[in-house]
């Protein structure tokens, strides 16, 4: 007989020894559903990645006041002027430029034509550049197909500039006594540009700016100076108070401009001496330490209804008075 008379034994129902838990993981849940922006296949994920990349670019390559900024891996980035109106005005003002980037197949108008003409006359390289690269250079700003690349400003050293000027004056190589303007807490590049213009107009020898928390020579400052930034050196001081102390040791009198001054501007008796005029921001004025380092605090007589003057205006008035007194015998 096939089974030799034996009856087959059926397996007992239920889990057998050693099989417990084999299917438990399959029954477990996978947790909460990921957000749309965290799912690689979802369009929200791509939008999030683009936003993060854009934020990273703005953080590392942003253009601001002053010279070159530190970009990715320490690479220097340069300031740029963007937009058709801004570019053509910058070229008209004679702002130094390394290159004019023009979009491929740009739609020509009068501003583009004039920009190309001015750049060619000045020998500025014209570079045909694709839109993605222009977007990268400008941190996705509106550029209208025109980007003017500005080289970093080459700042003089404050101490060296003052020492050289004093030395030339003593040797008779400079007709007028040294005349400088120092900025304390001024951050508006248009103020700097206007001050540079006034210093040039009244035969000043330089402008001193602190390295930190201060305006630098940007495209806006170049433009406001109307070309005077080519003639007037701007020097940087690592510490403005230390620089003023060094100036005093050289025989340069430090005059601070403030509304509650020790002497009124028309009564100034130090105009014919080597002078450094210090101006503070319109809101805060001179800082405490700077005031302490001034030989005199000079005030400009104004109508009582006017609380204060714009920094560049105050400097212009003061330089005029110094120049007027120096012109009298």
C-alpha positions as CSV (number, residue, x, y, z in Angstrom):
1,X,0.0,0.0,0.0
2,X,1.2,3.5,-0.8
3,X,1.1,4.7,2.8
4,X,1.6,1.3,4.4
5,X,-1.6,1.9,6.3
6,X,-0.3,5.0,8.0
7,X,-2.5,8.0,8.4
8,X,-0.9,11.4,7.4
9,X,-0.6,13.8,10.3
10,X,-1.8,17.3,9.5
11,X,0.2,20.3,10.8
12,X,-1.3,22.0,13.8
13,X,-2.9,25.3,13.1
14,X,-1.2,28.6,14.4
15,X,2.4,29.8,14.4
16,X,5.1,27.2,14.7
17,X,8.2,27.4,16.9
18,X,10.7,30.0,15.5
19,X,8.3,31.9,13.2
20,X,7.0,34.4,15.6
21,X,7.3,38.1,14.5
22,X,8.3,37.3,10.9
23,X,5.5,39.4,9.5
24,X,5.4,42.1,12.2
25,X,7.5,44.6,10.3
26,X,5.2,44.3,7.3
27,X,2.3,45.2,9.5
28,X,4.0,48.3,11.1
29,X,3.2,51.8,9.9
30,X,5.8,53.9,8.0
31,X,5.2,57.0,10.2
32,X,3.6,60.3,9.3
33,X,3.5,61.3,5.6
34,X,6.5,63.6,4.7
35,X,5.8,67.2,3.8
36,X,5.5,67.9,0.1
37,X,8.7,69.9,0.2
38,X,10.6,66.9,1.6
39,X,9.5,64.5,-1.1
40,X,12.2,64.4,-3.8
41,X,9.6,63.7,-6.6
42,X,7.3,66.6,-5.6
43,X,7.6,70.0,-7.3
44,X,7.5,71.7,-3.8
45,X,10.9,70.0,-3.1
46,X,12.5,71.5,-6.2
47,X,11.1,74.9,-5.2
48,X,12.6,74.6,-1.7
49,X,16.0,73.7,-3.2
50,X,15.9,76.7,-5.5
51,X,15.0,79.0,-2.6
52,X,17.8,77.7,-0.5
53,X,20.3,78.1,-3.3
54,X,19.1,81.7,-3.9
55,X,19.4,82.5,-0.1
56,X,22.9,81.1,-0.1
57,X,23.9,83.2,-3.0
58,X,22.6,86.3,-1.4
59,X,24.5,85.5,1.8
60,X,27.9,85.0,0.2
61,X,27.9,87.2,-2.9
62,X,25.9,90.2,-1.9
63,X,27.2,93.6,-3.1
64,X,27.4,96.4,-0.5
65,X,29.3,99.5,0.5
66,X,32.9,99.3,0.0
67,X,35.5,97.3,-1.8
68,X,35.5,93.6,-2.7
69,X,33.5,91.2,-0.5
70,X,34.5,87.7,0.4
71,X,32.6,85.1,-1.7
72,X,32.5,81.3,-1.6
73,X,35.9,79.8,-0.6
74,X,37.3,83.2,0.1
75,X,36.9,84.3,-3.6
76,X,36.7,88.1,-4.0
77,X,33.5,89.4,-5.5
78,X,33.3,92.9,-7.0
79,X,30.5,95.5,-7.0
80,X,28.4,95.8,-10.0
81,X,26.0,98.4,-11.4
82,X,22.9,96.9,-12.9
83,X,20.1,98.2,-15.1
84,X,20.1,100.4,-18.2
85,X,19.6,103.7,-16.5
86,X,22.1,103.1,-13.8
87,X,24.8,101.8,-16.1
88,X,24.6,104.6,-18.6
89,X,24.6,107.2,-15.8
90,X,27.6,105.5,-14.2
91,X,29.5,105.6,-17.5
92,X,28.6,109.3,-18.0
93,X,30.0,110.0,-14.5
94,X,33.3,108.4,-15.4
95,X,33.1,105.6,-12.8
96,X,36.1,103.2,-13.2
97,X,35.0,99.9,-14.7
98,X,36.6,96.6,-15.5
99,X,34.0,95.4,-18.1
100,X,30.6,96.0,-19.5
101,X,28.5,92.8,-19.7
102,X,25.8,92.8,-22.3
103,X,23.1,90.1,-22.6
104,X,23.2,87.9,-25.7
105,X,20.6,89.2,-28.3
106,X,19.8,92.3,-26.1
107,X,17.0,94.5,-27.3
108,X,18.7,97.7,-28.3
109,X,17.4,101.1,-27.2
110,X,19.1,104.6,-26.7
111,X,20.5,103.7,-23.3
112,X,22.1,100.5,-24.5
113,X,23.6,102.2,-27.6
114,X,25.0,105.1,-25.5
115,X,26.4,102.6,-22.9
116,X,28.2,100.7,-25.7
117,X,29.5,103.9,-27.2
118,X,30.8,105.3,-23.9
119,X,32.4,102.0,-23.0
120,X,34.1,101.7,-26.3
121,X,35.4,105.3,-26.1
122,X,36.9,104.6,-22.7
123,X,38.4,101.2,-23.7
124,X,36.2,99.2,-21.3
125,X,36.0,95.6,-22.5
126,X,32.5,94.6,-23.9
127,X,31.6,91.0,-23.0
128,X,28.5,89.3,-24.4
129,X,27.1,87.3,-21.5
130,X,24.2,84.9,-21.2
131,X,21.3,85.6,-18.9
132,X,22.0,82.9,-16.4
133,X,25.5,84.3,-15.8
134,X,24.1,87.9,-15.5
135,X,21.6,86.6,-13.0
136,X,24.4,85.0,-11.0
137,X,26.6,88.1,-11.1
138,X,23.8,90.3,-9.8
139,X,22.3,87.9,-7.3
140,X,19.1,87.8,-9.4
141,X,18.6,91.5,-9.4
142,X,16.9,93.2,-12.3
143,X,19.7,94.0,-14.8
144,X,17.8,94.5,-18.1
145,X,20.7,92.9,-19.9
146,X,23.4,95.4,-18.8
147,X,25.9,94.9,-16.0
148,X,28.9,97.2,-15.3
149,X,31.6,95.5,-13.3
150,X,33.4,97.9,-10.9
151,X,36.9,97.1,-9.5
152,X,37.5,97.4,-5.8
153,X,38.6,100.8,-4.6
154,X,42.3,101.0,-3.7
155,X,42.3,102.8,-0.3
156,X,45.3,104.7,1.0
157,X,46.5,104.2,4.6
158,X,45.3,107.1,6.8
159,X,48.6,107.5,8.7
160,X,50.7,107.3,5.5
161,X,48.6,109.8,3.6
162,X,48.7,112.3,6.4
163,X,52.5,111.9,7.0
164,X,53.2,112.3,3.3
165,X,51.0,115.4,3.0
166,X,52.6,117.0,6.0
167,X,56.1,116.3,4.7
168,X,55.3,117.8,1.3
169,X,53.8,120.9,2.9
170,X,56.9,121.4,5.1
171,X,59.1,121.1,2.1
172,X,57.1,123.6,0.1
173,X,55.8,121.0,-2.4
174,X,52.2,121.7,-1.3
175,X,50.9,125.3,-1.3
176,X,48.1,124.9,1.3
177,X,48.4,123.5,4.8
178,X,47.1,119.9,5.1
179,X,43.3,119.7,5.1
180,X,41.5,116.4,5.7
181,X,37.9,115.4,6.5
182,X,37.2,112.3,8.7
183,X,33.9,110.5,8.8
184,X,32.5,109.2,12.1
185,X,29.6,106.8,11.7
186,X,28.5,107.8,8.3
187,X,27.0,105.0,6.2
188,X,25.4,106.7,3.3
189,X,27.6,106.4,0.1
190,X,25.9,109.5,-1.3
191,X,27.1,111.5,1.7
192,X,30.6,110.3,1.1
193,X,30.5,111.1,-2.6
194,X,29.3,114.7,-1.9
195,X,32.0,115.1,0.8
196,X,34.7,114.0,-1.7
197,X,33.3,116.5,-4.2
198,X,33.5,119.3,-1.6
199,X,37.0,118.3,-0.5
200,X,38.1,118.5,-4.2
201,X,36.4,121.9,-4.7
202,X,38.2,123.5,-1.7
203,X,41.7,122.0,-2.2
204,X,41.5,119.3,0.5
205,X,44.0,116.5,0.6
206,X,42.0,113.5,1.5
207,X,39.0,111.8,3.2
208,X,39.4,109.4,6.1
209,X,36.9,106.6,6.8
210,X,37.0,103.9,9.5
211,X,37.3,100.3,8.4
212,X,34.3,99.1,10.4
213,X,30.7,100.4,10.5
214,X,31.4,103.0,7.9
215,X,30.6,103.8,4.3
216,X,33.1,102.9,1.6
217,X,33.7,104.0,-2.0
218,X,30.9,102.3,-3.9
219,X,29.5,103.0,-7.3
220,X,27.0,105.3,-5.7
221,X,29.8,107.3,-4.0
222,X,31.7,107.5,-7.3
223,X,28.6,108.8,-9.1
224,X,27.8,111.4,-6.4
225,X,31.3,112.7,-6.4
226,X,31.0,113.6,-10.1
227,X,34.5,112.3,-10.9
228,X,36.1,114.0,-7.9
229,X,37.0,110.6,-6.4
230,X,39.7,110.3,-9.1
231,X,41.4,113.4,-7.7
232,X,40.8,113.0,-3.9
233,X,42.3,110.0,-2.1
234,X,40.1,108.2,0.4
235,X,42.1,106.5,3.2
236,X,41.0,103.9,5.7
237,X,41.9,103.9,9.4
238,X,41.7,100.6,11.3
239,X,40.7,102.7,14.3
240,X,39.5,106.3,13.8
241,X,40.4,107.5,17.3
242,X,43.9,106.1,17.1
243,X,44.3,107.8,13.7
244,X,43.2,111.2,15.1
245,X,45.7,110.8,17.9
246,X,48.4,110.2,15.3
247,X,47.3,113.3,13.4
248,X,47.6,115.4,16.5
249,X,51.1,114.1,17.0
250,X,52.0,115.3,13.5
251,X,50.7,118.8,14.3
252,X,47.3,118.4,12.6
253,X,44.5,120.1,14.6
254,X,41.4,117.9,14.9
255,X,38.1,119.9,14.7
256,X,34.8,118.2,15.3
257,X,31.6,119.5,13.9
258,X,28.6,119.6,16.3
259,X,25.7,121.8,17.1
260,X,26.8,122.6,20.7
261,X,30.4,123.5,19.8
262,X,33.0,125.3,21.8
263,X,33.5,127.8,19.0
264,X,31.3,129.2,16.2
265,X,32.6,128.5,12.7
266,X,33.1,132.3,11.8
267,X,35.3,132.6,15.0
268,X,37.5,129.7,14.1
269,X,41.2,130.7,14.5
270,X,42.8,127.4,13.4
271,X,41.8,127.5,9.7
272,X,45.3,128.3,8.4
273,X,46.9,125.5,10.4
274,X,46.9,121.8,9.3
275,X,43.4,120.7,10.0
276,X,41.3,117.5,10.0
277,X,37.6,118.2,10.2
278,X,35.5,115.4,11.7
279,X,31.8,115.0,11.0
280,X,29.4,112.5,12.5
281,X,26.1,111.1,11.4
282,X,23.1,113.3,11.1
283,X,21.2,111.4,13.8
284,X,23.9,110.5,16.4
285,X,26.5,113.2,15.7
286,X,30.1,112.6,17.0
287,X,30.8,109.6,19.2
288,X,32.0,110.2,22.7
289,X,35.6,109.0,22.1
290,X,35.9,111.1,18.9
291,X,34.7,114.2,20.8
292,X,37.4,113.6,23.4
293,X,40.1,113.5,20.8
294,X,39.1,116.8,19.1
295,X,41.1,119.9,19.8
296,X,37.9,122.0,19.3
297,X,34.2,121.3,18.7
298,X,33.0,123.7,16.1
299,X,29.3,124.7,15.5
300,X,27.8,126.2,12.4
301,X,25.3,129.0,13.1
302,X,21.9,128.0,11.7
303,X,18.3,129.1,12.2
304,X,16.9,127.6,15.4
305,X,14.0,126.0,13.5
306,X,16.5,123.7,11.8
307,X,17.8,121.0,14.1
308,X,20.8,119.9,12.1
309,X,22.5,120.0,8.8
310,X,23.2,117.1,6.5
311,X,26.7,115.8,7.0
312,X,27.9,116.6,3.5
313,X,26.3,120.1,3.7
314,X,28.0,120.8,7.0
315,X,31.4,119.7,5.6
316,X,30.9,121.9,2.5
317,X,30.1,125.0,4.6
318,X,33.1,124.3,6.9
319,X,35.5,123.8,4.0
320,X,34.3,127.0,2.4
321,X,35.1,129.0,5.6
322,X,38.5,127.4,6.0
323,X,39.3,128.1,2.3
324,X,38.0,131.7,2.7
325,X,40.2,132.3,5.8
326,X,43.2,130.8,4.1
327,X,42.8,133.1,1.1
328,X,43.0,136.2,3.3
329,X,46.4,137.5,4.2
